[in-house]
């Protein structure tokens, strides 16, 4: 993961930053699923992490900021 701490590499089409739609992956902040305002804006919402990540109970309330699908 080449993203800064507190960020996750996700599909660029779900990140509202210039240049992300054309790329395969972009960095997006992690967020609190219990706090709908925890994303930095730009129409992103806090969505659950992929189940395939096997994140465990300690990360149950952690999501990623992404544009709605």
N, C-alpha and C positions, 0 to 999 in steps of 0.2 A: 504494500500500500504506500503510494507516494504522496498521500495526503497529509496535511498537518494534523497534529493531535486533536481529537474531538471531531474529526471529519471522516467520511467514508467515501470510497470510490464507487459511484453508481452510474447507471446509464445516463449519458449526457443529455438525452432528450427530456429528462426529468429535472434538469438543473437550469434555472433561468439566467445563466450568465452568458455574456457574448462569447460565441465560438463553441459553446458546449453542444448545441444541436448537431453540429457537423462532426463531432468527435464520438468515439466509441464510449469513453468513460470520462467523468468529471468528479471533482470533490464536492461534497455537500455536508453540512453540519449534522451532527447527531442531535437529537432533541428528546424532550420528555413527553411521552405519550399522554400523560395526565394533564399536560399544560398545552392547550391548543395555540397559545401565543408564543411558543418556544422557538419557532422558526423565524429567521431574519426578515421575512417578507417576500416580496416578489411573487406572490400567489402560491408559495410553497405551503404544504401542510405536513404535519408530523405523521408518518406512516410507519407501521411495524417493520422490523427487519425481516429478512428472508428466513424462513424456518430452517433452511439448509445450513445456516450459519451455526446451528447448535449453540446458541449463546448462553443458555443456562438461566436459572432463576434470578441471579443477581442483576441481569440485564433485561428483565421482563418489561420494565417501563421505559426502555430506551428505544427510540425510533430514529428514522432519518428524515431530513427535510427533503421533500420532493414535490414536483408539480403533480396534481391529480392526473390519473390516467383516464 
